[in-house]
Amino acid sequence: MSSYRSLLSAPGVGRIIAAQLVARFPFGMLSLAFLLHIEQVTGSYGAAGLVLAATSIGQGIAGPLTSRWMGSWGMRKVLVTTLCVSVVVVTTIALATLPVPLYMVLGFLAGISTPPIQPAVRTIYPKMVTSSQLTPLFSLDASAQEIIWVLGPVITTFVSTQVGTVWGILLAVLIMVGGGIWFIASPEVGRVRIPRSRRSIGKVLAKPPVLLATVVGFLLIGACSAIEVGVVATFGHDGLEAGIVLAVFSAGSLAGGLALGHVPIGPWALARRMFIVFAGVALASLFLNEWWLAVTLFIAGVGIAPALAVLFAIVSSSVKFSDTAEAYGWVGTGQLIGAALGSAVAGFLIDENGPGGAFTAAIALAFVGFVVPALGKRWHPDLRGRDASPLADTEPVPIQPS
């Protein structure tokens, strides 16, 4: 914990972590808020899954595009534009009663206009700390973001069930505006400029570690999304049980990230962490009651933040600074497509086989998520004794005054 205190004492680090957490907080609320709202309007988890899938696909397409635009137009211009569009579209989903295809169109637009806060902040981090502090900072960031997934489901479930699903979405919009303005106003967002990449879009995926991180992120988040839908279907939306269980799931991730944040990252690091997720999800499927799910999903959660920290570190250490934003955009795209497919498949399996179908999907995704890094460990950088700083560009990176 002393090393984390040292990180937070570095100029601006605590502020930028807090600002980006608040700015991203709505995206820990909107998936569940959309699920509850669309299911209530249509009476179908399958329809809700389709809307979530459309939203995630839009986010996936936006990831690498908006990340590259930040190198061409600047972070603030891209962030402001996407934030404004996203607020308008998400508000429309909350207030308009529409057929499912139109909800899917709006979901896609909400996804494609998602502000690229995560690629932005992870591109900024290497310019704020020493190279030896970067891997612990990625771990702290991955752990801290679990606050989003601890509080987000509880707040969303409470507001949606006790006040109304419309208000669950509108609360997320309000936080989106406040957090987005705070992050965009941060001095580092104006100070750090991403150099224009010399590569054509998508070339960064030719880097094996980036491709490995993208595929494993797809499988990990797909499993988590299937679990989220399965937990909601298990307990319904008449009480707080679903939100509490999902909060415990994220609390496990927070605990795992803090506990494993300084474990050296060797070639087996990602496979080991994914095995923890798989084992916990497999155990969770045995008994679908509140206490059993809370205990077993806490175990599964212990592997999530550490796995994400490894993904960030192996990407950062394998690409040039000018390519980091796009690389993180592709990793985010993999995760969002995983969320799309995980939610959609889980929704249809629930309609056909009940809540247990969602856990079957989660087990399959988590197992493949363990096998892929185990077989692809030769692509996994060995960061034991190395730092995770991006490779140097051949030209100086300009720093603009704030």
C-alpha distance (Angstrom), angle and dihedral (degrees) to the residues before:
residue distance angle dihedral
M1 . . .
S2 3.82 . .
S3 3.81 89.7 .
Y4 3.81 90.2 51.7
R5 3.81 89.4 50.7
S6 3.80 88.3 51.2
L7 3.80 90.2 52.3
L8 3.79 93.1 49.6
S9 3.80 90.6 49.9
A10 3.81 91.2 60.0
P11 3.83 110.5 105.4
G12 3.80 111.8 -82.6
V13 3.82 97.3 -8.5
G14 3.80 96.9 109.4
R15 3.80 91.6 44.7
I16 3.81 96.0 48.9
I17 3.82 92.0 46.7
A18 3.80 90.6 51.3
A19 3.81 94.1 44.9
Q20 3.80 94.6 50.0
L21 3.80 91.5 45.5
V22 3.80 91.6 55.4
A23 3.81 91.5 43.5
R24 3.81 90.9 51.9
F25 3.81 95.4 39.6
P26 3.85 94.2 93.6
F27 3.79 89.9 60.3
G28 3.81 88.1 62.1
M29 3.80 86.9 55.7
L30 3.79 105.9 38.2
S31 3.82 100.2 66.9
L32 3.79 91.9 55.5
A33 3.83 92.1 37.1
F34 3.81 91.1 52.7
L35 3.81 90.6 45.2
L36 3.82 93.0 52.8
H37 3.80 94.4 41.6
I38 3.81 98.7 46.4
E39 3.83 92.2 42.8
Q40 3.81 89.4 52.1
V41 3.81 92.6 48.0
T42 3.83 96.6 43.9
G43 3.82 103.2 24.0
S44 3.82 91.6 -131.7
Y45 3.79 131.6 105.4
G46 3.80 87.6 -162.9
A47 3.82 90.9 59.8
A48 3.80 90.5 47.1
G49 3.80 89.3 50.2
L50 3.81 90.4 53.4
V51 3.80 91.6 53.2
L52 3.81 90.5 48.6
A53 3.80 89.2 48.2
A54 3.81 91.8 52.0
T55 3.80 90.1 48.6
S56 3.79 92.9 50.2
I57 3.81 93.1 46.1
G58 3.80 89.2 53.4
Q59 3.80 89.9 50.5
G60 3.79 89.9 48.0
I61 3.79 93.0 54.0
A62 3.80 91.3 45.8
G63 3.82 95.4 50.7
P64 3.82 102.6 79.5
L65 3.83 93.7 27.8
T66 3.80 98.4 55.0
S67 3.81 90.1 39.9
R68 3.81 90.7 58.0
W69 3.81 91.0 43.9
M70 3.81 88.1 60.0
G71 3.80 87.6 62.3
S72 3.80 91.5 50.8
W73 3.80 103.3 36.9
G74 3.80 104.2 20.2
M75 3.78 130.8 -101.9
R76 3.78 98.9 -90.3
K77 3.80 97.0 51.5
V78 3.80 92.7 51.5
L79 3.81 93.8 43.1
V80 3.82 94.3 49.7
T81 3.81 93.5 47.4
T82 3.79 95.7 48.3
L83 3.81 92.6 43.7
C84 3.81 92.6 55.1
V85 3.80 94.0 48.6
S86 3.81 92.8 45.2
V87 3.82 93.2 51.9
V88 3.81 92.4 52.3
V89 3.82 94.9 47.6
V90 3.82 97.2 44.3
T91 3.81 90.5 48.8
T92 3.80 89.3 52.7
I93 3.82 90.9 53.4
A94 3.80 89.3 53.8
L95 3.81 97.6 47.3
A96 3.83 105.3 33.3
T97 3.82 124.8 77.2
L98 3.80 105.8 -144.7
P99 3.82 142.1 158.1
V100 3.80 116.3 -91.3
P101 3.85 96.1 -102.0
L102 3.82 90.8 57.1
Y103 3.79 91.1 46.6
M104 3.81 86.5 53.3
V105 3.82 91.3 51.8
L106 3.79 91.1 50.4
G107 3.79 90.4 45.2
F108 3.79 89.7 53.6
L109 3.82 90.8 49.5
A110 3.80 90.9 48.3
G111 3.79 88.8 51.9
I112 3.77 97.7 46.8
S113 3.82 90.7 49.9
T114 3.82 94.6 51.2
P115 3.83 107.7 135.0
P116 3.85 108.9 -112.4
I117 3.80 93.5 -125.6
Q118 3.80 96.4 141.0
P119 3.85 96.5 54.1
A120 3.81 89.0 43.1
V121 3.78 96.8 53.2
R122 3.80 94.7 42.3
T123 3.78 89.2 51.8
I124 3.80 89.8 50.8
Y125 3.83 95.7 49.4
P126 3.84 97.3 75.0
K127 3.82 88.8 56.8
M128 3.82 93.1 53.9
V129 3.81 104.5 50.7
T130 3.79 140.0 35.5
S131 3.80 118.8 -90.5
S132 3.81 91.5 -106.6
Q133 3.81 90.7 55.3
L134 3.80 96.1 50.6
T135 3.81 99.9 84.4
P136 3.84 92.8 47.7
L137 3.82 87.9 47.7
F138 3.81 91.1 54.0
S139 3.80 88.4 50.2
L140 3.80 92.4 48.4
D141 3.80 90.1 48.3
A142 3.80 93.0 49.3
S143 3.80 89.9 48.3
A144 3.80 95.1 44.8
Q145 3.79 91.9 51.3
E146 3.79 87.7 63.5
I147 3.81 86.3 73.5
I148 3.80 83.1 72.3
W149 3.79 91.4 55.3
V150 3.82 94.2 41.2
L151 3.80 97.1 51.6
G152 3.81 99.8 24.7
P153 3.83 98.3 67.8
V154 3.81 92.7 42.4
I155 3.81 93.9 49.8
T156 3.81 92.8 43.0
T157 3.81 93.8 47.9
F158 3.81 92.8 46.7
V159 3.81 95.4 47.8
S160 3.81 94.5 40.7
T161 3.81 95.0 48.4
Q162 3.78 99.9 36.5
V163 3.83 101.1 35.2
G164 3.81 106.5 14.9
T165 3.77 142.0 -76.3
V166 3.81 91.7 -103.3
W167 3.79 89.8 60.0
G168 3.79 91.1 47.7
I169 3.81 88.8 61.8
L170 3.82 95.4 40.6
L171 3.80 91.5 52.9
A172 3.81 88.2 55.7
V173 3.81 89.1 51.2
L174 3.81 91.5 52.5
I175 3.82 91.7 51.6
M176 3.81 89.6 45.0
V177 3.80 91.1 58.2
G178 3.81 95.7 45.2
G179 3.80 96.1 42.9
G180 3.79 93.3 42.8
I181 3.81 92.4 53.6
W182 3.83 91.3 47.6
F183 3.80 93.4 51.0
I184 3.80 95.1 43.1
A185 3.82 90.1 50.3
S186 3.84 91.9 53.4
P187 3.83 110.5 116.9
E188 3.81 92.6 -129.7
V189 3.82 91.3 61.1
G190 3.80 89.2 61.1
R191 3.79 96.3 35.4
V192 3.81 101.9 53.3
R193 3.78 115.0 65.8
I194 3.79 121.0 -165.7
P195 3.82 109.1 -136.8
R196 3.78 116.2 -126.4
S197 3.80 110.0 -94.1
R198 3.82 115.6 -117.6
R199 3.81 91.5 -152.8
S200 3.78 125.9 86.3
I201 3.77 114.9 -108.9
G202 3.79 113.8 -78.7
K203 3.82 95.9 21.8
V204 3.79 90.5 108.2
L205 3.83 88.3 67.8
A206 3.81 87.3 69.8
K207 3.81 85.9 75.1
P208 3.83 103.1 95.1
P209 3.84 94.8 -142.9
V210 3.82 90.9 53.0
L211 3.80 91.3 49.1
L212 3.82 90.6 46.7
A213 3.81 91.4 50.4
T214 3.81 91.3 47.8
V215 3.80 94.4 50.7
V216 3.81 95.5 44.1
G217 3.81 91.3 45.6
F218 3.81 88.4 52.7
L219 3.80 91.3 53.5
L220 3.81 95.9 42.2
I221 3.79 96.7 49.9
G222 3.81 91.0 40.3
A223 3.79 88.8 58.3
C224 3.81 91.7 46.9
S225 3.82 91.9 50.0
A226 3.79 91.8 50.1
I227 3.81 89.2 51.2
E228 3.82 91.1 50.2
V229 3.80 92.5 53.0
G230 3.83 91.2 43.5
V231 3.80 93.2 51.7
V232 3.82 92.0 49.3
A233 3.81 90.6 48.8
T234 3.82 91.2 47.6
F235 3.80 95.1 55.7
G236 3.81 101.7 22.9
H237 3.78 121.1 -144.9
D238 3.79 101.1 -77.6
G239 3.81 94.9 95.3
L240 3.78 145.7 17.9
E241 3.83 98.7 -96.1
A242 3.82 94.8 100.6
G243 3.79 93.1 49.5
I244 3.80 92.4 46.9
V245 3.81 93.9 49.8
L246 3.81 91.8 47.8
A247 3.80 89.6 48.2
V248 3.83 90.1 53.7
F249 3.82 88.5 49.1
S250 3.80 89.6 55.9
A251 3.80 92.3 42.2
G252 3.81 87.4 60.3
S253 3.78 88.9 54.5
L254 3.80 91.6 49.2
A255 3.81 91.0 50.7
G256 3.80 92.4 46.5
G257 3.79 93.0 49.5
L258 3.79 93.6 51.8
A259 3.80 93.6 43.3
L260 3.82 97.2 46.3
G261 3.80 99.1 33.0
H262 3.82 94.1 107.7
V263 3.80 99.2 40.1
P264 3.84 107.1 120.8
I265 3.81 113.3 -103.9
G266 3.79 108.7 -123.5
P267 3.84 129.7 166.3
W268 3.84 92.4 -83.6
A269 3.81 95.5 47.1
L270 3.81 96.9 99.2
A271 3.82 95.2 44.3
R272 3.82 92.0 50.5
R273 3.78 92.9 51.1
M274 3.80 92.8 46.5
F275 3.81 90.2 51.3
I276 3.81 89.3 59.1
V277 3.80 89.2 54.4
F278 3.81 92.5 47.7
A279 3.82 93.8 47.9
G280 3.80 93.2 50.0
V281 3.81 94.1 47.5
A282 3.82 91.7 47.4
L283 3.80 90.4 52.9
A284 3.82 91.7 45.9
S285 3.80 91.9 59.0
L286 3.82 92.6 62.3
F287 3.82 97.2 74.1
L288 3.80 123.4 15.8
N289 3.79 99.5 -155.1
E290 3.79 128.0 120.7
W291 3.82 99.7 -107.6
W292 3.79 96.9 42.6
L293 3.79 92.5 47.3
A294 3.81 91.5 47.9
V295 3.83 92.5 53.5
T296 3.80 98.2 42.1
L297 3.79 95.9 41.6
F298 3.81 89.1 50.4
I299 3.82 86.2 57.7
A300 3.81 91.2 48.0
G301 3.79 90.0 48.1
V302 3.81 92.3 57.0
G303 3.81 88.7 74.6
I304 3.82 98.7 46.8
A305 3.82 106.1 74.9
P306 3.83 92.5 38.6
A307 3.82 89.6 51.4
L308 3.81 91.3 49.4
A309 3.81 90.8 48.8
V310 3.81 89.3 54.2
L311 3.81 90.5 49.9
F312 3.80 91.6 53.1
A313 3.81 93.0 46.0
I314 3.81 97.2 49.3
V315 3.82 91.2 47.9
S316 3.81 93.6 48.2
S317 3.79 93.1 48.6
S318 3.82 93.6 49.6
V319 3.82 105.7 50.7
K320 3.80 139.6 54.4
F321 3.79 118.3 -100.1
S322 3.81 90.8 -109.8
D323 3.81 89.2 58.6
T324 3.81 98.9 43.9
A325 3.81 97.0 90.6
E326 3.81 92.9 50.6
A327 3.81 91.4 44.0
Y328 3.80 90.8 53.5
G329 3.80 87.9 45.1
W330 3.81 90.2 57.8
V331 3.80 91.7 46.0
G332 3.79 88.3 50.9
T333 3.80 89.9 48.4
G334 3.79 90.5 54.1
Q335 3.78 90.4 51.1
L336 3.80 93.1 47.7
I337 3.79 94.3 48.2
G338 3.80 86.2 50.2
A339 3.80 89.0 52.0
A340 3.81 89.7 49.3
L341 3.80 95.7 50.5
G342 3.80 93.8 38.2
S343 3.81 92.2 53.1
A344 3.80 94.8 42.7
V345 3.82 95.9 46.3
A346 3.80 91.8 44.2
G347 3.81 91.1 49.7
F348 3.80 93.8 52.9
L349 3.82 92.9 43.5
I350 3.81 89.4 52.1
D351 3.81 90.9 52.0
E352 3.82 89.3 50.7
N353 3.82 104.2 34.7
G354 3.80 109.1 10.7
P355 3.83 128.8 -110.8
G356 3.82 92.9 -41.4
G357 3.81 89.0 70.8
A358 3.79 90.9 66.6
F359 3.80 91.3 54.1
T360 3.80 90.3 50.4
A361 3.81 88.8 56.2
A362 3.82 90.8 47.6
I363 3.81 92.2 51.0
A364 3.80 92.1 51.3
L365 3.81 93.4 48.7
A366 3.81 93.8 45.9
F367 3.80 92.2 48.4
V368 3.80 92.9 52.1
G369 3.81 86.8 44.9
F370 3.81 87.8 60.3
V371 3.80 95.7 43.7
V372 3.83 96.3 50.1
P373 3.84 97.4 59.5
A374 3.79 90.5 39.2
L375 3.81 90.5 57.1
G376 3.81 93.1 37.0
K377 3.81 98.6 47.8
R378 3.83 90.3 120.8
W379 3.83 86.9 67.8
H380 3.79 91.4 50.5
P381 3.85 111.9 97.1
D382 3.78 115.1 -125.8
L383 3.80 102.8 -128.1
R384 3.78 96.8 176.0
G385 3.79 103.6 129.1
R386 3.84 91.6 3.1
D387 3.77 132.6 95.9
A388 3.80 124.7 -124.9
S389 3.80 98.2 -128.8
P390 3.82 117.2 139.3
L391 3.80 118.6 -102.1
A392 3.80 114.2 -93.2
D393 3.80 119.6 -99.0
T394 3.79 117.4 -128.5
E395 3.81 91.7 -120.5
P396 3.80 130.0 52.6
V397 3.81 118.1 -91.0
P398 3.82 108.7 -126.5
I399 3.78 117.5 -130.5
Q400 3.77 115.7 -152.0
P401 3.81 121.6 -150.9
S402 3.81 112.6 -106.5
